Amino acid sequence: MIVLGRIVAPFGVKGWVRVHPFGDDPLSWGEMPQWWLADDADAPESAWQPVKLAGFKEHGAGLVAAFVGHDDRNAAEALQGRFIGAPREALPKPDADEYYWGDLIGLAVVNQAGEALGTVEALMSTGAHDVLQVRDGDDERLIPFVAAYVLDVDLAARTIRVDWQKDW
């Protein structure tokens, strides 16, 4: 399951919810007729429950969604905090140089000198840009996922090459 975002709060009284996306281009999720919800981002695939999408749109600076059968504020409140995901095969295909966060988890991170910096443990969205959380034993590095630092992502080789010094 690829985790796409999280339901953060109810929106209005007709069952709509506010959605916090993880990554770029969340409006493409509207192409999927159903989403999957779970209480935990690391839940096994069997714990993800499918819900049919009734509506999804931008609202101001955020996103809101509605699901079939969730028609009032109480139903929306029950969804608060749940993670949104989808099986890889249900997702729209990313363009060149675009990646789902789930594709990056577990990749080895190396710098230009070929030094291993660790493995991508997670990503976080800071609002301005996404950040790679890279773990090397007890050390954690937070590397902005922007072109100034991320030089190359090679999914076939399972590596990310960055402009980063090991002792930073």
C-alpha positions as CSV (number, residue, x, y, z in Angstrom):
1,M,0.0,0.0,0.0
2,I,1.3,3.4,-0.9
3,V,0.4,6.0,1.8
4,L,-0.8,9.2,0.0
5,G,-2.0,11.4,2.9
6,R,-4.1,11.8,6.0
7,I,-7.5,12.9,6.9
8,V,-7.0,15.8,9.3
9,A,-10.5,17.1,10.2
10,P,-14.1,17.2,9.2
11,F,-15.2,19.9,6.8
12,G,-18.7,21.2,7.0
13,V,-21.8,19.2,8.0
14,K,-22.3,17.0,4.9
15,G,-19.6,14.4,5.6
16,W,-16.6,16.1,3.8
17,V,-13.2,15.9,5.3
18,R,-10.0,18.0,5.0
19,V,-7.1,16.1,3.5
20,H,-3.3,16.6,4.1
21,P,-1.5,15.1,1.1
22,F,2.0,13.6,1.4
23,G,3.8,14.7,-1.8
24,D,2.9,16.6,-4.9
25,D,0.0,16.4,-7.3
26,P,-2.7,15.1,-5.0
27,L,-5.5,16.1,-7.4
28,S,-4.5,13.1,-9.6
29,W,-6.0,11.0,-6.8
30,G,-9.4,12.1,-8.0
31,E,-8.9,9.8,-11.0
32,M,-9.2,6.8,-8.6
33,P,-12.8,5.7,-8.0
34,Q,-11.9,4.5,-4.5
35,W,-9.3,5.1,-1.8
36,W,-8.2,2.9,1.0
37,L,-8.2,4.1,4.7
38,A,-6.3,2.7,7.7
39,D,-5.6,3.9,11.3
40,D,-1.9,3.3,10.9
41,A,0.3,4.1,7.9
42,D,2.2,0.9,8.5
43,A,-0.9,-1.3,8.7
44,P,-0.9,-4.6,6.8
45,E,-2.7,-4.5,3.5
46,S,-5.6,-6.5,5.0
47,A,-6.3,-3.6,7.5
48,W,-6.9,-1.0,4.7
49,Q,-10.6,-0.5,4.1
50,P,-11.8,0.6,0.6
51,V,-14.1,3.6,0.4
52,K,-15.7,4.9,-2.7
53,L,-14.8,8.5,-3.5
54,A,-17.9,10.8,-3.9
55,G,-16.0,14.0,-4.4
56,F,-12.5,15.5,-4.2
57,K,-11.5,19.1,-4.8
58,E,-9.3,22.0,-3.9
59,H,-10.8,24.3,-1.3
60,G,-8.8,27.5,-0.6
61,A,-5.2,26.4,0.1
62,G,-6.3,22.9,1.0
63,L,-8.1,19.8,-0.2
64,V,-11.4,18.3,0.8
65,A,-12.9,14.9,0.0
66,A,-16.2,13.1,0.5
67,F,-17.0,9.4,0.5
68,V,-20.1,7.4,-0.4
69,G,-22.0,6.5,2.8
70,H,-20.3,9.2,4.9
71,D,-23.0,11.8,4.7
72,D,-22.8,13.9,7.9
73,R,-20.3,15.5,10.2
74,N,-20.4,12.5,12.7
75,A,-19.3,10.2,9.9
76,A,-16.5,12.7,8.9
77,E,-15.4,13.0,12.5
78,A,-15.0,9.2,12.7
79,L,-12.5,9.3,9.8
80,Q,-10.3,12.0,11.4
81,G,-6.7,10.9,11.7
82,R,-7.0,8.0,9.2
83,F,-4.4,7.5,6.6
84,I,-5.2,7.5,2.9
85,G,-3.5,4.9,0.7
86,A,-3.8,2.9,-2.5
87,P,-2.2,-0.2,-3.9
88,R,0.5,0.7,-6.4
89,E,-1.4,-0.7,-9.4
90,A,-4.4,1.7,-8.6
91,L,-2.3,4.8,-8.7
92,P,-1.8,7.1,-11.6
93,K,1.6,6.5,-13.2
94,P,4.1,9.3,-12.2
95,D,5.8,11.4,-14.8
96,A,9.5,11.2,-15.4
97,D,11.4,12.5,-12.4
98,E,8.3,12.1,-10.2
99,Y,8.1,9.6,-7.4
100,Y,5.6,8.3,-4.8
101,W,7.0,8.6,-1.3
102,G,6.6,4.8,-0.9
103,D,9.0,4.3,-3.9
104,L,11.7,6.2,-2.0
105,I,11.5,4.4,1.4
106,G,14.3,2.0,1.8
107,L,16.6,3.5,-0.9
108,A,20.3,3.9,-0.1
109,V,21.5,7.5,0.0
110,V,25.0,8.3,-1.2
111,N,26.9,11.5,-1.7
112,Q,28.9,12.6,-4.7
113,A,32.0,11.0,-3.2
114,G,30.2,7.7,-3.0
115,E,30.0,7.7,0.8
116,A,27.0,5.9,2.2
117,L,24.8,8.3,4.2
118,G,22.2,5.8,5.2
119,T,18.7,4.6,4.1
120,V,15.6,6.6,3.5
121,E,13.4,5.8,6.5
122,A,10.6,8.2,5.9
123,L,9.7,11.5,4.2
124,M,8.0,14.5,5.7
125,S,6.3,17.5,4.2
126,T,7.4,20.8,5.7
127,G,5.1,23.0,3.6
128,A,8.0,24.5,1.6
129,H,9.3,21.2,0.4
130,D,9.6,17.5,1.2
131,V,12.4,16.2,3.4
132,L,14.1,12.8,3.3
133,Q,14.7,11.3,6.7
134,V,17.8,9.3,6.3
135,R,18.9,6.8,9.0
136,D,22.4,5.5,9.4
137,G,22.5,3.5,12.7
138,D,21.8,6.0,15.5
139,D,22.4,9.0,13.2
140,E,19.5,10.7,11.4
141,R,20.0,13.2,8.6
142,L,17.2,15.4,7.2
143,I,17.9,16.2,3.6
144,P,15.6,18.5,1.6
145,F,14.1,16.7,-1.4
146,V,14.9,19.5,-3.8
147,A,17.1,19.7,-6.9
148,A,19.8,21.6,-5.0
149,Y,20.5,18.6,-2.8
150,V,19.0,15.6,-4.6
151,L,21.1,15.0,-7.8
152,D,19.7,11.7,-8.9
153,V,17.1,9.1,-8.0
154,D,17.8,5.6,-9.5
155,L,14.9,3.3,-8.6
156,A,16.5,0.4,-10.5
157,A,19.7,0.7,-8.5
158,R,17.7,1.6,-5.4
159,T,19.9,4.7,-4.7
160,I,19.6,8.4,-4.3
161,R,22.7,10.5,-5.0
162,V,22.8,13.8,-3.0
163,D,25.0,16.8,-2.7
164,W,25.6,16.4,1.0
165,Q,28.7,15.9,3.2
166,K,28.8,12.9,5.5
167,D,29.9,15.1,8.5
168,W,27.0,17.6,8.1
